[in-house]
Amino acid sequence: METQALKYPAIRNYVAGQPIDTPAAALLDVFSPLSGAVISAMPLSSAADLDTAVKAAQAAFPAWSATPIKERVQIFYRYKTLLERDMKVLADLVREENGKTFDEARAEVEKAVELTEFACSLPQLVQGEFLEVSKGVEARAERKPLGVVASIAPFNFPNMVPHWTIPNALVLGNCMILKPSEKVPLSAVKIAELLKEAGLPNGVLNVVNGDKTIVEAICDHPDIQAVSFVGSTPIAKTVYIRATSNLKRCVALGGAKNHLIVLPDAHPEMTASNVAASMSGCAGQRCMAGSTMVGVGSIDHIVSKLVEEARKIVVGQNLGSVISREAKERIERYITEAEAAGAKVLLDGRGAVVPGHKDGYYVGATVIDYVTPDMAIAKEEVFGPVLAILRTKSLDEALAIENANPYGNAAAVFTQSGSHARYVMDHASAGMIGVNIGVPVPREPFSFGGWNESKFGACDITGKSSIEFWTQLKKTTTKWNPESRVNWMS
């Protein structure tokens, strides 16, 4: 393959502040889902390539961790400005490699700015504790970095998800290995370049490209202290088990099957617009997508309004592509199987084509009614712009469906009844709950993280909860006054 003819130069690993070659690595084509065209290539790095990056991080760690946090954070103030300066460039990269609409790609980068802003507040949140515990005896608790850590990011948010981990982990004094998805390696390169421009010392952030070989090597590497992962549940579980069996900290976020419970008293227009946006935003390729609507009682008037709203979602305009041809075929197969099993397709997105991009990977907005809990589309994560509607007679029956699913990322209820909303808030088995909100993603400083099979590990990946994950406590007890009265504490 002649990489010089590609739209973007071949990707290289980024180690010790510069791109480096991996001569022994095979190259993997990078496709744009918008057109199906090959736009770049990236190296399938080896465990030895990872070790090179880890050594660079280890070399950088003593000086970086010894830098006062008030000084470390200044780099991220400058970095935030660079993210804002290059907003369009970053959004264009996300759109090109992931297939989002430009507005969705820009929103992703805007969220990265917010995540960076939170990291800039960390000096006020990790001040430590101090107490005179006995006459002349002082105790102090301080948070210290772990060392070299790793972040394994997914394809669906090439810019935002790396920012779930990079700003907090680095401001807290760690050095990091970032492993982007092999489907979307372009954004990671730009992130590393902007951080260097902002003044990040060489080796503090290193990018290693590859496939499952690198994921396994990260889990096994003896000098990596902690691993974060975002992806599908089966792989999240595997990564968690492998990393923790090697005595590492690990937080691994998996998939989801989020249920939107709609009661008859729900506001029709607000509910329809929120549900349609929840199921189709980012082409449904997000772990917070509302892929299943559970209607309670008489909701035909809301379903009609929902279909009307969903018809306004047009591929190539306000609906982007899915990530690959295989994903398109898998999503359409779910629709076909549900229809064959007796569900009613109210809006059919199969066979969607965007003029001028006939080889792009597009699935149109799809609404399927009268789905039953035993159908695959009701149980499995579809990860596409598809909404399955189930019908129930009571709120308890709807909650039973929600709580029977093995995941636990999000659940939402649409109602004008405060008591019904509170009932769902108290009884839904999910880590993030929405009331009249289809995508209940917490804003900083509240943390992102689900329950059950949607998350493995004790801490959340963002917000205040992440501080505990990326640091360890050092407790110091001191006494300088030999004349002080001695008791059992001193």
C-alpha positions in Angstrom: 0.0 0.0 0.0 1.3 3.5 -0.9 0.7 5.4 2.3 1.9 8.6 0.8 -1.2 8.7 -1.4 -3.5 8.6 1.6 -5.4 11.6 3.0 -3.5 11.5 6.3 0.1 10.4 6.8 0.6 6.9 8.2 0.2 7.0 12.0 3.3 6.5 14.2 3.6 5.9 17.9 4.3 8.9 20.0 7.0 8.3 22.6 9.1 10.7 24.7 7.6 13.7 23.1 8.0 12.7 19.4 6.6 10.3 16.8 8.7 7.2 16.4 8.9 4.5 13.8 8.1 0.9 14.4 9.9 -0.8 11.5 8.9 -4.3 12.4 5.2 -3.5 12.8 2.7 -4.4 10.1 0.4 -1.6 9.0 -3.4 -1.7 9.4 -5.6 0.3 7.1 -7.7 3.1 8.7 -11.1 3.6 7.0 -13.4 6.6 7.1 -16.9 5.4 7.8 -18.3 8.4 5.9 -17.1 7.1 2.5 -15.6 3.6 3.1 -12.3 4.9 1.8 -8.9 4.2 3.3 -7.6 7.4 4.8 -4.5 6.4 6.7 -2.6 3.4 8.2 -1.4 2.6 11.7 1.2 0.2 13.1 0.3 -3.0 14.9 2.8 -2.4 17.7 4.4 -5.2 19.6 5.0 -5.8 23.3 8.5 -4.5 22.8 7.2 -1.3 21.3 5.0 -0.9 24.4 8.1 -1.5 26.6 9.9 1.3 24.9 7.0 3.7 25.7 6.8 2.4 29.3 10.5 3.1 29.8 10.0 6.7 28.5 7.2 7.1 31.0 9.3 5.7 33.8 12.1 8.1 33.0 9.7 11.1 33.0 8.0 10.1 36.2 10.4 11.3 38.9 10.6 14.8 37.7 6.9 15.0 36.8 5.6 13.6 40.1 8.0 15.9 42.0 6.6 19.0 40.2 4.1 20.7 42.5 0.5 20.2 41.4 0.0 23.9 41.1 2.7 23.9 38.4 1.5 20.8 36.7 -2.0 22.2 36.3 -0.7 25.3 34.5 0.1 23.1 31.5 -3.5 22.1 31.3 -4.7 25.7 31.5 -2.7 26.3 28.3 -3.9 23.0 26.8 -7.5 24.0 27.3 -6.8 27.2 25.3 -5.3 25.0 22.5 -8.3 22.7 22.4 -10.5 25.8 21.9 -8.1 27.2 19.3 -8.1 24.0 17.3 -11.8 23.0 17.9 -12.6 22.7 14.2 -9.5 20.7 13.4 -10.2 18.3 16.2 -13.9 18.0 15.3 -13.0 17.4 11.7 -10.7 14.5 12.7 -13.4 12.9 14.8 -15.9 13.2 12.0 -13.4 11.8 9.5 -12.4 8.7 11.5 -15.6 8.0 13.4 -18.4 9.2 11.1 -20.2 11.6 13.5 -21.9 14.6 12.2 -19.8 17.8 12.6 -22.0 19.1 15.4 -21.7 15.8 17.3 -17.9 15.8 16.8 -17.6 19.4 18.0 -19.7 18.6 21.0 -17.3 15.8 21.8 -14.4 18.2 21.8 -16.3 20.7 23.9 -16.8 17.9 26.5 -13.0 17.3 26.3 -12.6 21.0 27.2 -14.9 20.6 30.2 -13.0 17.5 31.4 -9.8 19.5 31.1 -11.4 22.4 33.1 -12.2 19.9 35.9 -8.6 18.7 36.0 -7.5 22.3 36.4 -9.6 22.4 39.7 -7.8 19.4 41.2 -5.3 21.4 43.3 -8.4 22.5 45.3 -9.7 19.0 45.7 -6.5 17.1 46.7 -5.2 19.4 49.4 -4.8 16.5 51.8 -5.6 16.4 55.5 -3.8 17.6 58.6 -4.7 17.2 62.3 -2.9 17.5 65.7 -3.9 14.1 66.9 -2.2 14.4 70.3 -0.2 17.0 72.1 2.9 17.6 70.0 1.9 14.8 67.5 0.7 15.7 64.0 -0.9 13.4 61.4 -1.0 14.2 57.7 -2.6 12.4 54.7 -1.5 13.2 51.2 -2.4 11.8 47.8 0.5 10.6 45.7 0.6 9.4 42.1 0.8 5.7 41.2 3.5 5.9 38.6 3.1 4.7 35.0 -0.6 4.1 34.1 -2.5 3.2 30.9 -5.7 4.2 29.2 -7.3 2.0 26.6 -9.9 4.0 24.6 -12.7 2.9 22.3 -13.7 3.9 18.8 -16.9 5.7 19.6 -15.5 8.8 21.2 -11.9 9.3 19.8 -11.4 12.7 21.5 -13.7 12.7 24.6 -12.9 9.3 26.2 -9.1 9.9 26.2 -9.9 13.1 28.1 -11.8 11.0 30.7 -8.4 9.9 31.8 -5.5 12.0 30.5 -6.1 15.3 32.3 -6.9 13.9 35.7 -4.2 11.2 35.7 -1.5 13.5 34.5 -2.4 16.5 36.7 -2.3 14.1 39.7 1.3 13.3 38.8 1.2 10.0 36.8 2.7 9.3 33.5 0.5 7.6 30.9 0.4 5.2 28.0 -2.6 5.9 25.8 -3.8 3.0 23.5 -6.4 4.4 21.1 -8.8 2.1 19.2 -7.2 0.9 16.0 -10.3 2.2 14.1 -9.7 5.8 15.2 -6.0 6.6 15.8 -6.0 10.1 14.3 -7.3 12.1 17.2 -4.8 10.6 19.7 -1.9 11.9 17.6 -3.3 15.5 17.7 -4.0 15.3 21.5 -0.4 14.3 22.1 0.9 17.1 19.8 -1.2 19.8 21.6 -0.1 18.6 25.0 3.5 19.0 23.9 2.7 22.4 22.6 1.2 23.3 26.0 4.5 22.4 27.7 3.9 18.8 28.8 7.4 17.3 29.4 8.5 14.5 27.1 7.5 11.0 28.2 4.6 12.1 30.4 2.1 11.0 27.7 3.0 8.3 25.2 0.7 6.9 22.5 1.1 3.2 21.4 -1.0 2.0 18.6 -2.1 -1.6 18.0 -4.7 -4.2 18.4 -5.5 -6.8 21.2 -1.8 -7.6 21.4 -1.1 -4.3 23.0 -4.1 -4.5 25.2 -2.9 -7.8 26.5 0.7 -6.5 26.9 -0.6 -3.5 28.9 -2.5 -5.8 31.2 0.7 -7.9 31.7 3.4 -5.3 31.9 5.0 -5.3 35.4 5.7 -1.6 35.4 2.2 -0.4 34.6 0.4 0.3 37.9 -3.2 1.0 36.8 -5.3 0.4 33.7 -8.5 2.1 32.5 -10.6 0.5 29.7 -13.7 1.5 27.8 -15.3 -0.8 25.4 -17.7 -3.8 25.2 -18.6 -5.8 28.2 -17.0 -9.1 27.2 -13.6 -7.4 26.6 -14.0 -5.1 29.7 -14.4 -8.2 31.8 -11.4 -9.9 30.2 -9.2 -6.8 30.7 -10.3 -6.4 34.3 -9.6 -10.0 35.2 -6.2 -10.0 33.4 -5.1 -6.7 34.8 -6.1 -7.4 38.4 -4.6 -10.9 38.2 -1.3 -9.0 37.5 -1.9 -7.0 40.7 -2.9 -3.8 38.9 -5.7 -1.4 39.6 -8.3 -1.5 36.9 -11.5 0.2 36.1 -13.1 -1.2 33.0 -16.3 0.2 31.5 -18.4 -2.1 29.3 -21.6 -2.0 27.3 -25.2 -1.2 28.2 -28.8 -1.8 27.4 -30.5 1.4 28.6 -34.2 1.5 29.1 -36.3 4.6 28.7 -39.6 4.1 30.7 -42.4 6.2 29.3 -45.6 6.7 31.3 -48.9 7.9 29.8 -48.7 11.3 31.5 -45.3 12.1 29.9 -45.1 15.4 28.0 -45.5 14.1 24.4 -43.2 16.6 22.5 -40.5 16.6 25.1 -40.5 12.8 25.4 -40.5 12.2 21.7 -37.6 14.6 21.0 -35.6 13.3 23.9 -36.1 9.6 23.1 -35.4 10.2 19.4 -32.2 12.0 20.2 -31.2 9.4 22.7 -31.5 6.5 20.3 -29.9 8.2 17.3 -27.3 10.5 18.7 -23.8 9.5 17.6 -25.6 7.0 15.3 -26.5 5.1 18.5 -22.9 4.2 19.1 -22.6 5.3 22.7 -23.0 3.3 25.9 -25.6 5.9 27.1 -27.9 5.5 24.1 -31.6 4.8 24.9 -32.0 1.8 22.7 -35.1 0.4 24.4 -38.3 2.3 25.3 -40.6 0.6 27.7 -44.1 2.0 27.4 -46.5 1.7 30.4 -50.2 1.7 29.6 -51.7 3.8 26.8 -48.8 5.5 25.0 -49.9 5.4 21.4 -50.0 9.2 21.2 -46.4 9.4 22.3 -45.3 6.7 19.9 -46.9 8.6 17.0 -45.1 11.8 18.0 -41.8 9.8 18.4 -42.0 8.4 14.9 -42.7 11.9 13.6 -39.6 13.2 15.3 -37.5 10.2 14.1 -38.4 11.0 10.5 -36.6 14.3 10.9 -33.3 12.4 11.5 -31.7 12.0 8.0 -28.5 10.1 7.2 -25.8 12.3 5.9 -27.4 15.4 7.4 -28.1 15.1 11.2 -27.3 11.4 11.4 -23.8 10.2 10.9 -22.4 6.8 9.9 -21.8 3.7 12.0 -18.2 2.6 12.4 -17.8 -0.2 9.8 -19.5 -2.3 7.2 -19.6 -5.2 9.7 -21.4 -2.9 12.2 -24.0 -1.8 9.5 -24.7 -5.5 8.6 -25.0 -6.5 12.2 -27.4 -3.7 13.1 -29.6 -4.4 10.1 -29.7 -8.0 11.0 -31.1 -7.2 14.4 -33.9 -5.3 12.7 -34.7 -8.1 10.2 -34.7 -10.7 12.9 -37.1 -8.6 15.1 -39.5 -8.1 12.2 -39.4 -11.8 11.4 -40.2 -12.6 15.1 -43.4 -10.4 15.0 -42.3 -6.9 15.9 -43.7 -4.0 13.8 -41.2 -1.7 12.0 -42.6 1.8 12.2 -39.6 3.5 10.7 -37.1 1.5 8.7 -33.4 2.6 8.4 -32.2 -0.5 6.5 -30.5 0.1 3.2 -29.8 3.8 3.9 -27.5 5.5 1.3 -26.1 9.0 1.3 -25.8 10.5 -2.2 -22.1 10.8 -3.2 -21.1 8.3 -0.5 -22.6 5.0 -1.7 -19.8 3.1 0.1 -20.3 4.8 3.4 -21.6 2.8 6.4 -25.0 4.3 7.1 -28.1 3.0 8.9 -31.1 5.2 9.1 -33.1 6.0 12.2 -35.3 2.9 13.0 -38.3 2.5 15.4 -39.7 -0.9 16.1 -42.8 -1.4 18.1 -44.3 -4.5 19.9 -40.9 -5.9 20.6 -41.0 -8.7 23.3 -38.4 -9.2 26.0 -37.3 -12.5 24.6 -36.1 -11.0 21.2 -32.4 -10.4 20.7 -33.0 -6.8 19.9 -34.5 -6.3 23.4 -31.7 -8.0 25.3 -28.5 -7.3 23.4 -26.5 -4.1 22.8 -27.3 -3.1 19.2 -25.1 0.0 19.1 -26.9 1.6 16.2 -29.7 4.2 15.7 -32.4 1.7 16.5 -35.2 2.0 19.1 -37.1 -1.1 20.3 -40.4 -0.4 22.0 -41.8 -2.8 24.5 -45.3 -2.5 26.0 -46.2 -3.1 29.7 -49.2 -2.6 31.9 -47.5 -1.3 35.0 -44.5 0.6 36.2 -43.3 -2.4 38.2 -43.5 -4.6 35.1 -41.4 -2.0 33.2 -38.8 -1.8 36.1 -38.7 -5.6 36.1 -37.6 -5.6 32.4 -35.0 -2.9 33.1 -33.6 -4.7 36.1 -33.5 -8.1 34.5 -31.0 -6.9 31.9 -27.4 -7.7 33.0 -26.1 -4.2 32.3 -26.5 -1.1 34.5 -25.3 2.1 32.8 -28.4 4.2 32.6 -32.1 4.2 32.9 -34.6 7.0 32.4 -38.3 7.8 33.1 -40.5 10.2 31.3 -43.4 11.4 33.5 -44.9 14.5 35.0 -45.4 12.6 38.3 -42.8 13.3 41.0 -43.7 10.2 42.9 -43.4 8.0 39.9 -40.1 9.6 39.0 -38.8 9.0 42.6 -40.0 5.4 42.4 -37.8 4.8 39.3 -34.9 6.6 40.8 -35.1 4.4 43.9 -35.7 1.1 42.1 -33.8 1.1 38.8 -30.6 -0.9 38.9 -28.4 1.5 37.0 -25.6 3.9 38.0 -27.0 6.9 36.1 -30.7 7.8 36.1 -32.6 10.4 34.0 -35.9 12.0 34.7 -37.3 13.4 31.4 -33.7 13.2 30.1 -32.8 10.6 27.5 -29.0 10.7 28.0 -28.4 11.2 31.7 -24.6 11.7 31.5 -23.3 13.5 34.6 -21.5 16.8 34.1 -18.3 17.4 36.0 -17.5 17.2 38.9 -20.1 14.3 39.0 -18.5 11.1 37.9 -19.3 8.8 35.0 -19.9 5.1 35.7 -22.5 2.4 35.7 -23.4 -0.7 37.7 -23.6 -4.4 37.1 -22.1 -5.6 33.8 -21.5 -2.1 32.6 -18.5 -1.5 35.0 -15.8 -3.5 36.6 -13.8 -1.9 39.4 -14.5 0.1 42.5 -14.1 3.7 41.2 -15.7 5.7 38.4 -13.6 6.9 35.6 -14.2 10.7 35.7 -15.0 13.4 38.3 -14.1 13.3 42.0 -14.3 9.5 42.1 -11.4 9.3 39.7 -9.0 10.9 42.2 -9.0 7.8 44.3 -8.3 5.6 41.3 -5.3 7.6 40.1 -3.7 8.2 43.5 -2.7 6.4 46.7 -2.7 7.8 50.2 0.5 8.5 52.1 0.0 9.0 55.9 2.7 10.6 58.0 2.8 11.0 61.7 5.3 13.5 63.2 6.5 14.5 66.7 9.1 17.3 67.3 8.5 18.2 70.9 10.2 15.7 73.4 8.8 17.7 76.4 5.2 17.0 75.5 3.2 14.8 77.7 3.4 11.2 76.5 0.3 9.0 76.3 -0.6 5.9 74.3 -0.8 7.9 71.1 2.7 9.3 71.3 
